[in-house]
């Protein structure tokens, strides 16, 4: 049986999926090839330019949903660009870590009974 690398890559990508904050970040190569890509905040890019934002640690995080959401929560540039109701809608989006917490809570409360 012959399996092509492209097939494995597309299956892996489909299984993992994109997090709900992808549209607010530009993905750049990480300095460490084994690490996740850098998720560079688009609001920061619009404020500072890409070349500045990609090198400023306050403008990027590793590409993980929870880290991206946390960046947007405290990002002044994001706050300026979006009104309060838009911010609430965006920041209320779920991330994989939220589901894991709910799953663990359910297991922990089940043990108490």
Secondary structure, 3 states (H helix, E strand, C coil): CCCCHHHHHHHHHHHHCCCCCHHHEEEECCCCCCCCCEEEEHHHHHHHCHHHHCCCCCCEEECCHHHHHHHHHHCHHHHHHCCHHHHHHHHCCCCHHHHHHHHHHHHHHHHHC
